Amino acid sequence: MSAYHPLSAEEAIQLARSIPGRFPEHAELECREIGDGNLNLVFHVTAKNTADSIIIKQAVPYAKVVGESWPLSLDRARIERLALETEHKICPELVPEVYGYSDELAYTVMEDLSEYTIMRRGLIEGQAYPKFAEHIGEFLARTLFYTSDLGMNQQEKKVLAGQFVNPDLCKITEDLIFEDPYRKSDNNNYSEAIEDEAEALRSDTELHFEVTLLRHKFLTQAQALLHGDLHTGSIFVKPDSTKVIDPEFAFFGPMGFDIGAVIGNLLLNYASQIGWSSDEQTRAAREARLIEMARGVWTHFESGFRLLWNEGLQDEMSRTAGYQDYYISQILKDTAGFAGCKMIRRIVGLSHVADIDTIPGDKGREAAQRKALAIGKSLVRHHRSIQSIDDIVTLVEQASQGNEVSI
């Protein structure tokens, strides 16, 4: 019989005391449950009169956003913990440290990042993060290269991939991103004001074809270990530091899915500026900054990935002339397409983004929703024609202006 049960605050405190070297021996500990996500309990344990603290994250056997009618395997806690450990080994400055865990009780004890800001919140507030593109580009280049057939022994990669079989959470992605927005589904959630947009998504068979191509890659292309849900709510930031959290959706999939998730979420904030910015000058400045941030994510990834390829390639056949350029060009196309899929689902699907949903006025919110859909559809439609990051920027700008899109 399983010993699993949801932890109480007192149990979290006792657990925290058992972690070696985290708290003074006689410290008075306090605990708050701070989870605001869709899937887990999160306990913040602190010691009075000191700066010592930890986070305990525990999976529950269902999706909190829906309830017990949507059961989920607790094995996702093991997957998340293993992903954190793997990513921390590759990028120790960019991923929180794991201090302890229990696969049976489905919890992970990890570094507290309370001094950081959730990036989504910071972007909504108009904050600038000048090091973010460099940091996340490095994270993407290193984690994707070193868990791929390019950067590790292929047989060892197959063994590692077997530890990240994640059917429950992959099913969520398959449904919410690649299927539900394009049909009538109880999971969809949007206002009547954009019913015309939702109907257009359901009837657009040319768009469905492009989505199906991307879905097929998500289902079949095990290029590297993905974070699997790399949006701006899964990233903590300070002006000079970045930390990637919450990789419970981790699995081996197409590299462009993670890169596209980051860029797509930056573009959702870009689309939201029409409802947030107080004047045209402020709006233009923020939009330009977000476009350059999205561009920077790709350019830092590409330069870092090429360097790792040139210096650490493990696969001899991949040294064939022209293959590196081809491989990276395919990642870029995938990045554009997956970014578009991410944007579309965040407007009409089950789980939205605060960047747009919390815009105070109905008119501004609707304008942002329509703008995000225009950008997302453009990226999906044209992803196979993308040749450079400049093409992505062009598509975004043309779609934003309501112009006919071409590259």
PLY file of the C-alpha trace (Angstrom):
ply
format ascii 1.0
element vertex 407
property float x
property float y
property float z
element edge 406
property int vertex1
property int vertex2
end_header
0.00 0.00 0.00
1.34 3.41 -0.93
2.27 5.82 1.86
1.39 8.78 -0.35
-0.69 11.55 1.15
-0.70 15.34 0.71
1.69 16.91 3.20
0.43 19.19 5.93
2.31 22.35 6.89
3.57 20.65 10.04
4.82 17.65 8.07
6.59 20.02 5.70
8.35 21.61 8.67
9.45 18.22 10.01
10.70 17.29 6.56
12.62 20.55 6.31
14.34 19.81 9.63
15.54 16.47 8.26
17.47 18.03 5.35
21.12 18.25 6.41
22.71 21.70 6.61
19.65 23.71 5.63
18.61 25.17 9.01
20.26 25.87 12.39
19.61 23.02 14.81
17.17 24.84 17.09
15.69 27.24 14.56
11.98 28.04 14.81
10.51 27.13 11.43
7.42 28.52 9.73
5.59 27.17 6.69
3.18 28.60 4.10
1.55 26.79 1.19
2.16 29.15 -1.73
1.29 27.06 -4.77
-0.59 29.07 -7.38
-0.08 26.71 -10.30
-2.36 24.13 -11.83
-0.85 20.86 -10.61
1.01 20.93 -7.27
1.34 21.92 -3.64
4.26 24.24 -2.88
5.46 24.81 0.70
7.76 27.68 1.64
9.62 26.84 4.85
11.58 29.61 6.57
13.50 30.02 9.82
12.62 32.95 12.07
15.33 35.61 12.43
17.54 34.07 9.71
17.67 34.08 5.93
17.48 30.28 5.77
14.64 28.83 3.68
13.70 26.02 1.31
10.90 25.04 -1.06
9.07 21.71 -0.89
7.05 20.91 -3.99
4.63 17.99 -3.89
2.57 16.58 -6.73
-1.10 15.81 -6.17
-2.80 12.97 -8.09
-4.98 15.24 -10.21
-4.90 18.56 -12.07
-5.69 21.27 -9.52
-7.00 23.55 -12.26
-9.81 21.05 -12.96
-10.08 18.84 -9.88
-10.14 15.13 -9.11
-12.03 14.42 -12.34
-8.69 14.87 -14.15
-6.35 12.28 -12.58
-2.59 12.50 -13.11
0.24 10.11 -12.30
2.41 11.03 -9.32
5.40 9.81 -11.33
5.60 13.32 -12.75
7.28 14.37 -9.47
10.12 11.90 -10.14
10.39 13.20 -13.70
10.53 16.81 -12.55
13.15 16.06 -9.91
15.29 14.10 -12.38
14.97 16.90 -14.93
16.04 19.49 -12.36
19.05 17.37 -11.40
20.00 16.79 -15.04
19.61 20.46 -16.00
21.41 21.67 -12.86
24.36 19.45 -13.70
24.53 21.02 -17.16
23.66 24.62 -16.14
24.24 25.01 -12.37
23.84 28.79 -12.46
20.49 28.64 -14.25
18.58 25.89 -12.41
17.74 25.59 -8.68
19.56 22.95 -6.65
17.72 19.86 -5.40
18.33 19.10 -1.70
16.22 15.98 -1.29
13.22 14.06 -2.56
10.82 11.16 -2.09
9.43 9.45 -5.17
6.87 7.62 -3.01
5.51 10.83 -1.47
6.06 12.68 -4.75
7.94 15.65 -3.29
11.14 17.48 -4.09
13.04 19.74 -1.70
14.89 22.52 -3.49
16.53 25.91 -3.38
14.29 28.82 -2.48
14.16 31.56 -5.11
12.03 34.05 -3.19
14.38 36.92 -3.98
13.57 36.43 -7.67
10.50 37.57 -9.61
8.34 35.35 -11.77
9.21 36.64 -15.21
5.63 36.88 -16.40
4.80 39.21 -13.51
7.86 41.35 -14.19
7.03 41.69 -17.87
3.44 42.72 -17.07
4.88 45.41 -14.82
7.06 46.62 -17.69
10.37 45.50 -16.25
13.42 45.00 -18.46
15.72 42.01 -18.10
18.79 42.79 -20.20
20.57 39.49 -19.45
17.57 37.23 -19.96
18.07 36.41 -23.66
21.71 35.54 -23.05
20.88 33.39 -20.02
17.96 31.47 -21.53
19.83 31.08 -24.81
22.66 29.44 -22.88
20.22 27.22 -20.99
18.58 26.09 -24.21
21.84 25.53 -26.09
23.48 23.53 -23.31
20.53 21.43 -22.13
19.40 20.59 -25.65
22.87 19.85 -27.03
24.11 17.75 -24.11
20.98 15.55 -24.02
20.90 14.97 -27.79
22.58 12.45 -30.05
24.99 15.24 -30.93
26.31 15.79 -27.42
26.06 12.41 -25.73
26.54 8.74 -26.53
23.49 7.58 -28.47
22.97 4.42 -26.42
23.24 6.36 -23.16
20.75 8.85 -24.56
18.24 6.05 -25.21
18.59 4.87 -21.62
18.11 8.42 -20.34
15.09 8.96 -22.59
13.49 5.89 -21.02
13.54 7.63 -17.65
11.49 10.53 -19.04
8.50 8.71 -20.50
5.78 11.15 -19.42
2.45 10.08 -20.96
0.05 11.99 -18.68
1.63 15.40 -19.12
2.44 14.86 -22.78
-1.25 14.05 -23.26
-2.14 17.43 -21.74
0.13 19.14 -24.26
-1.15 17.06 -27.17
-4.75 17.96 -26.35
-4.49 21.57 -25.18
-1.98 22.80 -27.77
-2.40 20.65 -30.85
-6.07 19.60 -30.85
-8.58 21.44 -28.63
-8.16 24.94 -30.15
-9.12 23.56 -33.57
-12.36 21.84 -32.58
-15.24 22.28 -30.18
-13.98 21.12 -26.81
-15.14 21.47 -23.22
-11.56 22.42 -22.40
-11.68 25.59 -24.49
-12.24 28.89 -22.73
-12.77 32.23 -24.45
-15.15 35.17 -24.37
-18.07 35.58 -26.75
-16.33 38.65 -28.15
-13.87 36.44 -30.02
-16.26 33.63 -31.01
-15.58 34.58 -34.63
-11.88 33.92 -34.09
-12.59 30.55 -32.47
-14.85 29.55 -35.34
-12.18 30.59 -37.84
-9.67 28.35 -36.07
-12.07 25.41 -36.25
-12.72 25.81 -39.97
-9.21 26.65 -41.24
-8.07 23.36 -42.77
-4.86 24.84 -44.16
-3.89 25.90 -40.65
-4.90 22.44 -39.37
-2.45 20.87 -41.82
0.45 22.92 -40.45
-0.57 22.17 -36.86
-0.74 18.46 -37.69
2.82 18.55 -39.02
4.00 20.16 -35.79
1.97 17.74 -33.67
3.59 14.82 -35.51
7.03 16.16 -34.59
5.97 16.55 -30.97
4.76 12.94 -30.95
7.69 11.32 -32.74
10.89 13.41 -32.72
12.91 12.62 -29.58
15.78 15.02 -30.29
16.67 16.03 -26.73
15.43 16.36 -23.17
12.91 19.19 -23.13
11.72 21.24 -20.19
8.32 20.79 -21.83
6.56 23.87 -20.41
9.10 26.67 -20.71
6.86 29.73 -20.44
7.57 32.95 -18.55
5.70 31.62 -15.52
8.32 28.85 -15.25
11.23 31.27 -15.15
12.44 33.32 -12.18
14.45 36.43 -12.92
16.49 39.25 -11.46
18.19 41.89 -13.60
21.42 39.88 -13.49
20.23 36.30 -12.95
17.80 33.75 -14.40
16.53 30.45 -12.97
14.42 27.87 -14.82
11.90 25.94 -12.69
8.98 23.49 -12.97
10.15 20.95 -15.59
7.44 18.40 -14.73
6.41 18.24 -18.40
9.94 17.08 -19.29
10.32 14.44 -21.99
12.47 13.78 -25.05
11.04 15.78 -27.94
11.80 18.31 -30.70
14.20 21.06 -29.64
12.15 23.83 -31.22
9.30 23.16 -28.81
11.22 24.61 -25.84
12.67 27.51 -27.81
9.28 28.26 -29.33
7.65 28.22 -25.89
9.96 30.99 -24.67
9.59 33.11 -27.80
5.83 32.55 -27.99
5.37 33.77 -24.43
7.48 36.86 -25.06
5.25 37.55 -28.06
2.12 37.12 -25.95
3.41 39.91 -23.74
4.22 41.89 -26.89
0.62 41.44 -28.04
-0.65 42.52 -24.62
1.02 45.93 -24.75
-1.93 47.34 -26.69
-3.92 46.93 -23.48
-1.25 47.82 -20.91
0.91 50.67 -22.16
-0.25 54.08 -21.03
0.88 55.98 -24.13
2.15 55.33 -27.64
5.78 56.08 -26.80
5.82 53.69 -23.84
4.06 51.03 -25.86
6.46 51.35 -28.80
9.48 51.13 -26.49
8.18 48.04 -24.71
7.22 46.34 -27.96
10.65 47.01 -29.44
12.32 45.67 -26.31
10.26 42.47 -26.41
10.98 41.91 -30.10
14.70 42.30 -29.46
14.44 39.96 -26.49
12.77 37.32 -28.66
15.40 37.83 -31.36
18.11 37.55 -28.73
16.78 34.25 -27.39
17.30 32.69 -30.81
20.63 34.32 -31.60
22.15 33.38 -28.23
20.82 29.84 -28.58
22.16 29.49 -32.11
25.62 30.85 -31.37
25.92 28.73 -28.23
24.64 25.60 -29.95
27.02 26.01 -32.88
29.96 26.47 -30.49
29.05 23.32 -28.56
28.67 21.45 -31.86
32.08 22.61 -33.08
33.85 21.82 -29.81
31.99 18.86 -28.32
30.29 16.87 -31.08
30.06 13.14 -30.24
28.55 11.90 -33.50
31.07 11.57 -36.32
28.54 11.53 -39.17
27.18 14.86 -37.98
30.49 16.44 -38.99
29.37 16.09 -42.63
29.66 19.43 -44.42
26.41 21.35 -44.46
24.65 19.20 -41.86
25.02 21.67 -39.00
23.40 24.45 -41.04
20.58 22.14 -42.12
19.96 20.88 -38.58
19.76 24.37 -37.11
17.56 25.62 -39.94
15.06 22.91 -39.07
15.11 23.88 -35.39
14.33 27.48 -36.39
11.34 26.43 -38.49
10.06 24.28 -35.63
10.63 27.14 -33.19
8.41 29.45 -35.22
5.64 26.89 -35.60
5.60 25.82 -31.97
5.68 29.46 -30.82
2.55 30.07 -32.89
0.78 27.01 -31.48
1.59 28.15 -27.96
0.14 31.60 -28.63
-3.09 30.30 -30.14
-3.84 27.92 -27.30
-3.28 30.62 -24.66
-6.12 32.68 -26.18
-8.85 30.09 -26.80
-7.71 27.09 -24.75
-8.04 25.95 -21.15
-5.22 27.90 -19.51
-4.57 31.52 -20.47
-1.83 34.01 -19.58
-2.12 36.85 -17.09
-0.36 39.14 -19.58
-3.65 39.32 -21.50
-6.35 38.06 -19.13
-5.63 40.74 -16.52
-5.80 43.69 -18.93
-8.34 45.91 -17.15
-10.55 46.97 -20.07
-12.63 44.66 -22.26
-11.72 46.57 -25.42
-7.98 46.45 -24.79
-8.16 42.78 -23.79
-10.01 41.83 -26.95
-7.57 43.79 -29.09
-4.66 41.95 -27.46
-6.35 38.58 -27.96
-6.93 39.24 -31.64
-3.39 40.47 -32.09
-1.95 37.38 -30.40
-4.07 35.11 -32.58
-2.99 36.94 -35.73
0.68 36.52 -34.80
0.25 32.91 -33.73
-1.58 31.89 -36.89
0.99 33.65 -39.04
3.87 31.79 -37.40
2.14 28.44 -37.78
1.09 29.02 -41.40
4.53 30.11 -42.55
6.88 28.19 -40.25
8.19 25.94 -43.03
9.26 29.01 -45.04
11.29 30.61 -42.23
14.94 31.10 -43.15
16.15 33.43 -40.38
15.11 35.03 -37.13
14.53 38.19 -39.17
11.77 36.32 -41.01
10.05 35.64 -37.68
10.27 39.31 -36.74
8.85 40.29 -40.13
5.92 37.94 -39.71
5.20 39.30 -36.23
5.30 42.90 -37.39
3.16 42.30 -40.48
0.55 40.32 -38.54
0.49 42.98 -35.81
-0.35 45.66 -38.35
-3.11 43.59 -39.93
-1.22 43.41 -43.19
-1.09 40.44 -45.54
1.79 38.30 -44.34
4.62 37.27 -46.64
8.29 36.44 -46.30
0 1
1 2
2 3
3 4
4 5
5 6
6 7
7 8
8 9
9 10
10 11
11 12
12 13
13 14
14 15
15 16
16 17
17 18
18 19
19 20
20 21
21 22
22 23
23 24
24 25
25 26
26 27
27 28
28 29
29 30
30 31
31 32
32 33
33 34
34 35
35 36
36 37
37 38
38 39
39 40
40 41
41 42
42 43
43 44
44 45
45 46
46 47
47 48
48 49
49 50
50 51
51 52
52 53
53 54
54 55
55 56
56 57
57 58
58 59
59 60
60 61
61 62
62 63
63 64
64 65
65 66
66 67
67 68
68 69
69 70
70 71
71 72
72 73
73 74
74 75
75 76
76 77
77 78
78 79
79 80
80 81
81 82
82 83
83 84
84 85
85 86
86 87
87 88
88 89
89 90
90 91
91 92
92 93
93 94
94 95
95 96
96 97
97 98
98 99
99 100
100 101
101 102
102 103
103 104
104 105
105 106
106 107
107 108
108 109
109 110
110 111
111 112
112 113
113 114
114 115
115 116
116 117
117 118
118 119
119 120
120 121
121 122
122 123
123 124
124 125
125 126
126 127
127 128
128 129
129 130
130 131
131 132
132 133
133 134
134 135
135 136
136 137
137 138
138 139
139 140
140 141
141 142
142 143
143 144
144 145
145 146
146 147
147 148
148 149
149 150
150 151
151 152
152 153
153 154
154 155
155 156
156 157
157 158
158 159
159 160
160 161
161 162
162 163
163 164
164 165
165 166
166 167
167 168
168 169
169 170
170 171
171 172
172 173
173 174
174 175
175 176
176 177
177 178
178 179
179 180
180 181
181 182
182 183
183 184
184 185
185 186
186 187
187 188
188 189
189 190
190 191
191 192
192 193
193 194
194 195
195 196
196 197
197 198
198 199
199 200
200 201
201 202
202 203
203 204
204 205
205 206
206 207
207 208
208 209
209 210
210 211
211 212
212 213
213 214
214 215
215 216
216 217
217 218
218 219
219 220
220 221
221 222
222 223
223 224
224 225
225 226
226 227
227 228
228 229
229 230
230 231
231 232
232 233
233 234
234 235
235 236
236 237
237 238
238 239
239 240
240 241
241 242
242 243
243 244
244 245
245 246
246 247
247 248
248 249
249 250
250 251
251 252
252 253
253 254
254 255
255 256
256 257
257 258
258 259
259 260
260 261
261 262
262 263
263 264
264 265
265 266
266 267
267 268
268 269
269 270
270 271
271 272
272 273
273 274
274 275
275 276
276 277
277 278
278 279
279 280
280 281
281 282
282 283
283 284
284 285
285 286
286 287
287 288
288 289
289 290
290 291
291 292
292 293
293 294
294 295
295 296
296 297
297 298
298 299
299 300
300 301
301 302
302 303
303 304
304 305
305 306
306 307
307 308
308 309
309 310
310 311
311 312
312 313
313 314
314 315
315 316
316 317
317 318
318 319
319 320
320 321
321 322
322 323
323 324
324 325
325 326
326 327
327 328
328 329
329 330
330 331
331 332
332 333
333 334
334 335
335 336
336 337
337 338
338 339
339 340
340 341
341 342
342 343
343 344
344 345
345 346
346 347
347 348
348 349
349 350
350 351
351 352
352 353
353 354
354 355
355 356
356 357
357 358
358 359
359 360
360 361
361 362
362 363
363 364
364 365
365 366
366 367
367 368
368 369
369 370
370 371
371 372
372 373
373 374
374 375
375 376
376 377
377 378
378 379
379 380
380 381
381 382
382 383
383 384
384 385
385 386
386 387
387 388
388 389
389 390
390 391
391 392
392 393
393 394
394 395
395 396
396 397
397 398
398 399
399 400
400 401
401 402
402 403
403 404
404 405
405 406
